[in-house]
Amino acid sequence: MPGIRRMDHVGITVADLDAAVGFFTRLGLEVEGRMPLQGEFVDTVTGIPGSRTEIAMLRAPDGGASVELSTFHHPDVIPGPTTTMANDLGLRNVAFQVDGLHSMVETLSDDGYGLVGGIGEYEGVWLMAYVRGPEGIIVALAERLD
């Protein structure tokens, strides 16, 4: 029977692919590959004739779903909002379970990426924070406390 087998990846379009790759590798993701794409396949899938893009695939150390970062060289990327909040329509965040959340937040802050709000604790089981990364991407970091 047709149906979903597994979560494969989340795709995020960015203007500065190098900065986005740097941010996500700083979080601990590993680059699986990076390559330019163009031609009939990309034109068909994206619905953008004559498109040229470059993608980078990143994966967490334990495997699972990937993050696909892409930038367009043709046509130009269209700037989107960089100050979205949790109640704005659309993709809200990309979430990762982490170890050492406070340390990660401090490191990202040193790199110029700040908290959207604060670090919350849920029923003594989870710590969680939203960090606004490059181009306004919100990354949720969650640490299990038990």
TIRO-2110 file (N, C-alpha, C; in Angstrom, 1 decimal):
// TIRO-2110
0.8, -1.2, 0.0, N, 1, A
0.0, 0.0, 0.0, CA, 1, A
0.9, 1.2, 0.0, C, 1, A
0.6, 2.2, -0.8, N, 2, A
1.4, 3.5, -0.8, CA, 2, A
1.3, 4.2, 0.5, C, 2, A
2.4, 4.8, 0.9, N, 3, A
2.4, 5.6, 2.2, CA, 3, A
3.8, 6.0, 2.6, C, 3, A
3.9, 6.8, 3.6, N, 4, A
5.2, 7.3, 4.0, CA, 4, A
5.9, 6.2, 4.7, C, 4, A
7.2, 6.1, 4.4, N, 5, A
8.1, 5.1, 5.0, CA, 5, A
8.9, 5.6, 6.2, C, 5, A
9.4, 6.9, 6.0, N, 6, A
10.2, 7.5, 7.0, CA, 6, A
10.4, 9.0, 6.7, C, 6, A
10.8, 9.7, 7.7, N, 7, A
11.1, 11.1, 7.5, CA, 7, A
12.5, 11.2, 6.8, C, 7, A
12.7, 11.9, 5.7, N, 8, A
14.0, 11.9, 5.0, CA, 8, A
14.8, 13.1, 5.3, C, 8, A
14.2, 14.3, 5.0, N, 9, A
15.0, 15.5, 5.2, CA, 9, A
14.0, 16.7, 5.3, C, 9, A
14.6, 17.8, 5.8, N, 10, A
13.9, 19.1, 5.8, CA, 10, A
14.8, 20.0, 4.9, C, 10, A
14.1, 20.7, 4.0, N, 11, A
14.8, 21.6, 3.1, CA, 11, A
14.7, 23.0, 3.5, C, 11, A
15.8, 23.7, 3.5, N, 12, A
15.8, 25.1, 3.8, CA, 12, A
16.6, 25.9, 2.7, C, 12, A
15.9, 26.9, 2.1, N, 13, A
16.6, 27.7, 1.1, CA, 13, A
17.2, 28.9, 1.8, C, 13, A
18.5, 29.2, 1.5, N, 14, A
19.2, 30.3, 2.1, CA, 14, A
19.9, 31.1, 1.0, C, 14, A
20.3, 32.3, 1.4, N, 15, A
21.0, 33.1, 0.4, CA, 15, A
22.5, 32.8, 0.5, C, 15, A
23.0, 32.6, 1.8, N, 16, A
24.4, 32.4, 2.0, CA, 16, A
24.6, 30.9, 2.4, C, 16, A
24.9, 30.0, 1.5, N, 17, A
25.0, 28.6, 1.8, CA, 17, A
26.2, 28.3, 2.7, C, 17, A
27.3, 29.0, 2.5, N, 18, A
28.5, 28.8, 3.4, CA, 18, A
28.2, 29.1, 4.9, C, 18, A
27.5, 30.3, 5.1, N, 19, A
27.2, 30.7, 6.5, CA, 19, A
26.2, 29.7, 7.1, C, 19, A
25.2, 29.2, 6.3, N, 20, A
24.2, 28.2, 6.9, CA, 20, A
24.9, 26.9, 7.2, C, 20, A
25.8, 26.4, 6.3, N, 21, A
26.5, 25.2, 6.5, CA, 21, A
27.4, 25.3, 7.8, C, 21, A
28.0, 26.5, 7.9, N, 22, A
28.9, 26.7, 9.1, CA, 22, A
28.1, 26.7, 10.4, C, 22, A
26.9, 27.3, 10.4, N, 23, A
26.0, 27.3, 11.5, CA, 23, A
25.6, 25.9, 11.9, C, 23, A
25.1, 25.1, 11.0, N, 24, A
24.6, 23.8, 11.3, CA, 24, A
25.7, 22.8, 11.6, C, 24, A
26.9, 23.0, 11.1, N, 25, A
28.0, 22.1, 11.5, CA, 25, A
28.5, 22.5, 12.9, C, 25, A
28.4, 23.8, 13.2, N, 26, A
28.7, 24.2, 14.6, CA, 26, A
27.8, 23.6, 15.6, C, 26, A
26.5, 23.3, 15.2, N, 27, A
25.6, 22.6, 16.0, CA, 27, A
26.0, 21.1, 16.2, C, 27, A
26.7, 20.6, 15.3, N, 28, A
27.2, 19.2, 15.3, CA, 28, A
26.7, 18.3, 14.2, C, 28, A
26.0, 18.9, 13.2, N, 29, A
25.7, 18.2, 12.0, CA, 29, A
26.9, 18.0, 11.2, C, 29, A
26.9, 16.9, 10.4, N, 30, A
28.0, 16.6, 9.5, CA, 30, A
27.6, 16.7, 8.1, C, 30, A
28.5, 17.3, 7.2, N, 31, A
28.2, 17.5, 5.8, CA, 31, A
28.3, 16.1, 5.1, C, 31, A
27.2, 15.6, 4.5, N, 32, A
27.3, 14.4, 3.7, CA, 32, A
27.7, 14.6, 2.3, C, 32, A
27.4, 15.8, 1.8, N, 33, A
27.8, 16.1, 0.4, CA, 33, A
27.3, 17.5, 0.1, C, 33, A
27.9, 18.0, -1.0, N, 34, A
27.6, 19.4, -1.5, CA, 34, A
27.7, 19.3, -3.0, C, 34, A
26.8, 19.9, -3.7, N, 35, A
26.8, 19.8, -5.2, CA, 35, A
25.9, 20.8, -5.8, C, 35, A
26.3, 21.2, -7.0, N, 36, A
25.4, 22.1, -7.8, CA, 36, A
24.4, 21.2, -8.5, C, 36, A
23.2, 21.7, -8.8, N, 37, A
22.1, 21.0, -9.5, CA, 37, A
21.5, 21.9, -10.5, C, 37, A
21.3, 21.4, -11.7, N, 38, A
20.5, 22.1, -12.7, CA, 38, A
20.0, 21.1, -13.7, C, 38, A
19.1, 21.6, -14.6, N, 39, A
18.6, 20.7, -15.6, CA, 39, A
17.1, 20.4, -15.4, C, 39, A
16.7, 19.4, -16.3, N, 40, A
15.3, 19.1, -16.3, CA, 40, A
14.7, 18.6, -15.0, C, 40, A
15.5, 17.8, -14.3, N, 41, A
15.0, 17.2, -13.0, CA, 41, A
14.7, 18.4, -12.0, C, 41, A
15.6, 19.3, -11.8, N, 42, A
15.4, 20.4, -10.9, CA, 42, A
14.3, 21.3, -11.4, C, 42, A
14.3, 21.6, -12.7, N, 43, A
13.2, 22.4, -13.2, CA, 43, A
11.8, 21.8, -13.0, C, 43, A
11.7, 20.5, -13.2, N, 44, A
10.5, 19.8, -13.0, CA, 44, A
10.0, 19.8, -11.5, C, 44, A
10.9, 19.4, -10.6, N, 45, A
10.6, 19.3, -9.2, CA, 45, A
10.2, 20.7, -8.6, C, 45, A
11.0, 21.7, -8.9, N, 46, A
10.8, 23.0, -8.3, CA, 46, A
9.8, 23.8, -9.0, C, 46, A
9.5, 23.5, -10.3, N, 47, A
8.6, 24.3, -11.1, CA, 47, A
9.2, 25.6, -11.5, C, 47, A
10.5, 25.7, -11.5, N, 48, A
11.2, 26.9, -11.9, CA, 48, A
12.1, 26.6, -13.1, C, 48, A
11.6, 27.0, -14.3, N, 49, A
12.4, 26.7, -15.5, CA, 49, A
13.8, 27.4, -15.5, C, 49, A
14.8, 26.7, -15.9, N, 50, A
16.1, 27.3, -16.0, CA, 50, A
16.8, 27.5, -14.7, C, 50, A
16.4, 26.8, -13.6, N, 51, A
16.9, 27.1, -12.3, CA, 51, A
18.3, 26.4, -12.2, C, 51, A
19.1, 27.0, -11.4, N, 52, A
20.4, 26.5, -11.0, CA, 52, A
20.6, 26.7, -9.5, C, 52, A
20.9, 25.6, -8.8, N, 53, A
20.9, 25.6, -7.4, CA, 53, A
22.2, 24.9, -6.9, C, 53, A
22.5, 25.1, -5.7, N, 54, A
23.6, 24.3, -5.0, CA, 54, A
23.0, 23.9, -3.7, C, 54, A
23.2, 22.6, -3.4, N, 55, A
22.7, 22.0, -2.2, CA, 55, A
23.8, 21.5, -1.3, C, 55, A
23.6, 21.4, 0.0, N, 56, A
24.4, 20.7, 0.9, CA, 56, A
23.5, 19.9, 1.8, C, 56, A
23.9, 18.6, 1.9, N, 57, A
23.1, 17.7, 2.8, CA, 57, A
23.9, 17.5, 4.1, C, 57, A
23.2, 17.7, 5.2, N, 58, A
23.8, 17.5, 6.5, CA, 58, A
23.0, 16.5, 7.3, C, 58, A
23.7, 15.7, 8.1, N, 59, A
23.1, 14.7, 9.0, CA, 59, A
23.6, 14.8, 10.4, C, 59, A
22.7, 14.4, 11.3, N, 60, A
23.2, 14.3, 12.7, CA, 60, A
24.1, 13.1, 12.9, C, 60, A
25.0, 13.1, 13.8, N, 61, A
25.9, 12.0, 14.0, CA, 61, A
25.2, 10.6, 14.2, C, 61, A
24.0, 10.6, 14.7, N, 62, A
23.3, 9.3, 14.9, CA, 62, A
22.5, 8.9, 13.7, C, 62, A
22.6, 9.6, 12.6, N, 63, A
21.8, 9.3, 11.4, CA, 63, A
20.4, 10.0, 11.5, C, 63, A
19.4, 9.3, 11.0, N, 64, A
18.1, 9.9, 11.0, CA, 64, A
17.9, 10.9, 9.8, C, 64, A
16.9, 11.7, 10.0, N, 65, A
16.6, 12.7, 8.9, CA, 65, A
17.7, 13.7, 8.7, C, 65, A
17.8, 14.2, 7.5, N, 66, A
18.8, 15.1, 7.1, CA, 66, A
18.3, 16.5, 7.0, C, 66, A
19.2, 17.5, 7.0, N, 67, A
18.8, 18.9, 6.6, CA, 67, A
19.4, 19.2, 5.3, C, 67, A
18.6, 19.6, 4.3, N, 68, A
19.1, 20.0, 3.0, CA, 68, A
19.1, 21.5, 2.9, C, 68, A
20.3, 22.1, 2.8, N, 69, A
20.4, 23.5, 2.6, CA, 69, A
20.6, 23.8, 1.1, C, 69, A
19.9, 24.7, 0.6, N, 70, A
20.1, 25.0, -0.8, CA, 70, A
20.1, 26.5, -1.0, C, 70, A
20.8, 26.9, -2.1, N, 71, A
20.7, 28.3, -2.5, CA, 71, A
20.6, 28.3, -4.0, C, 71, A
19.9, 29.3, -4.5, N, 72, A
19.7, 29.4, -6.0, CA, 72, A
20.6, 30.5, -6.6, C, 72, A
21.3, 30.0, -7.7, N, 73, A
22.1, 30.9, -8.4, CA, 73, A
21.3, 31.5, -9.6, C, 73, A
20.2, 30.9, -10.0, N, 74, A
19.3, 31.4, -11.0, CA, 74, A
18.0, 30.7, -10.8, C, 74, A
16.9, 31.3, -10.7, N, 75, A
16.8, 32.8, -10.4, CA, 75, A
17.3, 33.1, -9.0, C, 75, A
17.5, 34.4, -8.8, N, 76, A
18.0, 34.9, -7.5, CA, 76, A
17.1, 34.4, -6.4, C, 76, A
17.6, 34.2, -5.2, N, 77, A
16.8, 33.9, -4.1, CA, 77, A
15.9, 35.1, -3.8, C, 77, A
14.7, 34.9, -3.2, N, 78, A
13.8, 35.9, -2.9, CA, 78, A
13.8, 36.1, -1.4, C, 78, A
14.2, 37.2, -0.9, N, 79, A
14.4, 37.4, 0.6, CA, 79, A
13.0, 37.2, 1.3, C, 79, A
13.1, 36.5, 2.4, N, 80, A
11.9, 36.2, 3.2, CA, 80, A
12.1, 36.9, 4.6, C, 80, A
11.1, 36.8, 5.4, N, 81, A
11.2, 37.5, 6.7, CA, 81, A
12.2, 36.8, 7.6, C, 81, A
13.0, 37.6, 8.3, N, 82, A
14.0, 37.1, 9.2, CA, 82, A
13.7, 37.2, 10.7, C, 82, A
12.5, 37.7, 11.0, N, 83, A
12.1, 37.9, 12.4, CA, 83, A
10.8, 37.1, 12.7, C, 83, A
10.6, 36.0, 12.0, N, 84, A
9.4, 35.2, 12.3, CA, 84, A
9.3, 34.8, 13.8, C, 84, A
8.1, 34.6, 14.2, N, 85, A
8.0, 34.1, 15.6, CA, 85, A
7.2, 32.8, 15.5, C, 85, A
7.0, 32.1, 16.7, N, 86, A
6.4, 30.8, 16.7, CA, 86, A
4.9, 30.8, 16.2, C, 86, A
4.3, 32.0, 16.3, N, 87, A
2.9, 32.0, 15.9, CA, 87, A
2.7, 32.5, 14.4, C, 87, A
3.8, 32.7, 13.7, N, 88, A
3.7, 33.0, 12.3, CA, 88, A
3.4, 31.7, 11.5, C, 88, A
2.6, 31.8, 10.4, N, 89, A
2.3, 30.6, 9.6, CA, 89, A
3.6, 30.2, 8.9, C, 89, A
3.7, 28.9, 8.7, N, 90, A
4.8, 28.3, 7.9, CA, 90, A
5.6, 27.4, 8.8, C, 90, A
6.8, 27.0, 8.3, N, 91, A
7.7, 26.2, 9.0, CA, 91, A
8.2, 26.9, 10.3, C, 91, A
7.9, 26.3, 11.5, N, 92, A
8.2, 27.0, 12.7, CA, 92, A
9.6, 26.9, 13.1, C, 92, A
10.2, 25.7, 13.1, N, 93, A
11.6, 25.5, 13.5, CA, 93, A
12.1, 24.2, 13.0, C, 93, A
13.4, 24.0, 13.1, N, 94, A
14.0, 22.7, 12.9, CA, 94, A
14.5, 22.3, 14.3, C, 94, A
14.2, 21.2, 14.8, N, 95, A
14.5, 20.8, 16.2, CA, 95, A
15.5, 19.7, 16.3, C, 95, A
16.4, 19.8, 17.3, N, 96, A
17.4, 18.8, 17.5, CA, 96, A
17.5, 18.5, 19.0, C, 96, A
17.6, 17.2, 19.3, N, 97, A
17.9, 16.9, 20.7, CA, 97, A
19.4, 17.0, 20.9, C, 97, A
19.9, 17.6, 22.0, N, 98, A
21.3, 17.9, 22.2, CA, 98, A
21.7, 17.5, 23.6, C, 98, A
23.0, 17.5, 23.8, N, 99, A
23.6, 17.4, 25.1, CA, 99, A
24.3, 18.8, 25.4, C, 99, A
24.2, 19.3, 26.6, N, 100, A
24.9, 20.5, 26.9, CA, 100, A
24.2, 21.7, 26.3, C, 100, A
22.9, 21.8, 26.5, N, 101, A
22.2, 22.9, 25.9, CA, 101, A
22.7, 24.3, 26.3, C, 101, A
23.0, 24.5, 27.6, N, 102, A
23.5, 25.8, 28.0, CA, 102, A
24.8, 26.2, 27.3, C, 102, A
25.7, 25.2, 27.2, N, 103, A
27.0, 25.5, 26.6, CA, 103, A
26.8, 25.8, 25.1, C, 103, A
25.9, 25.0, 24.5, N, 104, A
25.6, 25.3, 23.0, CA, 104, A
25.1, 26.7, 22.8, C, 104, A
24.1, 27.1, 23.7, N, 105, A
23.6, 28.4, 23.5, CA, 105, A
24.6, 29.5, 23.7, C, 105, A
25.5, 29.3, 24.7, N, 106, A
26.6, 30.2, 24.9, CA, 106, A
27.5, 30.3, 23.7, C, 106, A
27.9, 29.1, 23.1, N, 107, A
28.8, 29.1, 21.9, CA, 107, A
28.1, 29.8, 20.8, C, 107, A
26.8, 29.5, 20.5, N, 108, A
26.1, 30.1, 19.4, CA, 108, A
26.0, 31.7, 19.7, C, 108, A
25.8, 32.1, 20.9, N, 109, A
25.8, 33.5, 21.2, CA, 109, A
27.1, 34.2, 20.9, C, 109, A
28.2, 33.5, 21.2, N, 110, A
29.5, 34.0, 20.9, CA, 110, A
29.7, 34.2, 19.4, C, 110, A
29.0, 33.3, 18.6, N, 111, A
29.1, 33.4, 17.2, CA, 111, A
28.1, 34.4, 16.6, C, 111, A
27.3, 35.1, 17.5, N, 112, A
26.4, 36.1, 17.0, CA, 112, A
24.9, 35.6, 16.8, C, 112, A
24.6, 34.4, 17.3, N, 113, A
23.2, 33.9, 17.2, CA, 113, A
22.6, 33.8, 18.5, C, 113, A
21.5, 34.6, 18.7, N, 114, A
20.9, 34.7, 20.0, CA, 114, A
19.6, 33.9, 20.2, C, 114, A
19.2, 33.9, 21.4, N, 115, A
17.9, 33.2, 21.8, CA, 115, A
16.7, 34.0, 21.3, C, 115, A
15.7, 33.3, 20.8, N, 116, A
14.4, 34.0, 20.5, CA, 116, A
13.7, 34.5, 21.7, C, 116, A
13.7, 33.6, 22.8, N, 117, A
13.1, 33.9, 24.1, CA, 117, A
14.1, 33.6, 25.1, C, 117, A
13.9, 32.5, 25.9, N, 118, A
14.8, 32.1, 26.9, CA, 118, A
14.9, 30.6, 26.9, C, 118, A
15.6, 30.0, 27.9, N, 119, A
15.7, 28.6, 28.1, CA, 119, A
14.6, 28.1, 29.0, C, 119, A
13.7, 27.3, 28.6, N, 120, A
12.6, 26.8, 29.4, CA, 120, A
12.9, 25.4, 29.9, C, 120, A
12.3, 25.1, 31.0, N, 121, A
12.3, 23.7, 31.6, CA, 121, A
10.9, 23.2, 31.6, C, 121, A
10.7, 22.0, 31.1, N, 122, A
9.4, 21.4, 31.1, CA, 122, A
9.4, 20.2, 32.0, C, 122, A
8.6, 20.4, 33.1, N, 123, A
8.4, 19.4, 34.1, CA, 123, A
9.6, 18.6, 34.6, C, 123, A
10.7, 19.3, 34.6, N, 124, A
12.0, 18.6, 35.1, CA, 124, A
12.5, 17.6, 34.2, C, 124, A
12.0, 17.5, 33.0, N, 125, A
12.4, 16.4, 32.0, CA, 125, A
13.1, 17.0, 30.8, C, 125, A
12.8, 18.2, 30.4, N, 126, A
13.4, 18.8, 29.2, CA, 126, A
13.8, 20.2, 29.4, C, 126, A
14.9, 20.6, 28.9, N, 127, A
15.3, 22.0, 28.7, CA, 127, A
15.1, 22.3, 27.2, C, 127, A
14.7, 23.5, 26.9, N, 128, A
14.5, 23.8, 25.5, CA, 128, A
14.7, 25.3, 25.2, C, 128, A
15.2, 25.6, 24.1, N, 129, A
15.4, 27.0, 23.7, CA, 129, A
15.3, 27.1, 22.2, C, 129, A
14.8, 28.2, 21.7, N, 130, A
14.9, 28.6, 20.3, CA, 130, A
16.0, 29.5, 20.1, C, 130, A
16.9, 29.2, 19.1, N, 131, A
18.0, 30.0, 18.7, CA, 131, A
17.7, 30.5, 17.3, C, 131, A
17.9, 31.8, 17.0, N, 132, A
17.7, 32.3, 15.7, CA, 132, A
19.1, 32.3, 15.0, C, 132, A
19.1, 31.4, 13.9, N, 133, A
20.4, 31.3, 13.2, CA, 133, A
20.5, 32.2, 12.0, C, 133, A
21.3, 31.9, 11.0, N, 134, A
21.5, 32.7, 9.9, CA, 134, A
20.2, 32.9, 9.1, C, 134, A
20.0, 34.1, 8.6, N, 135, A
18.8, 34.4, 7.8, CA, 135, A
17.5, 34.2, 8.5, C, 135, A
17.5, 34.2, 9.8, N, 136, A
16.3, 34.1, 10.6, CA, 136, A
15.8, 32.7, 10.9, C, 136, A
16.6, 31.7, 10.5, N, 137, A
16.2, 30.3, 10.7, CA, 137, A
16.1, 30.0, 12.2, C, 137, A
15.0, 29.5, 12.7, N, 138, A
14.8, 29.2, 14.1, CA, 138, A
15.2, 27.7, 14.3, C, 138, A
16.1, 27.4, 15.2, N, 139, A
16.5, 26.1, 15.5, CA, 139, A
16.1, 25.9, 17.0, C, 139, A
15.3, 24.8, 17.2, N, 140, A
15.0, 24.4, 18.6, CA, 140, A
16.0, 23.4, 19.1, C, 140, A
16.5, 23.7, 20.3, N, 141, A
17.5, 22.8, 20.9, CA, 141, A
16.8, 22.3, 22.2, C, 141, A
16.8, 20.9, 22.3, N, 142, A
16.2, 20.3, 23.5, CA, 142, A
17.1, 19.3, 24.1, C, 142, A
17.2, 19.4, 25.4, N, 143, A
18.1, 18.5, 26.2, CA, 143, A
17.2, 17.7, 27.2, C, 143, A
17.3, 16.4, 27.1, N, 144, A
16.6, 15.6, 28.1, CA, 144, A
17.3, 15.6, 29.4, C, 144, A
16.7, 15.8, 30.5, N, 145, A
17.3, 16.0, 31.8, CA, 145, A
17.5, 14.7, 32.6, C, 145, A
16.7, 13.6, 32.3, N, 146, A
16.8, 12.4, 33.0, CA, 146, A
17.8, 11.4, 32.5, C, 146, A
END
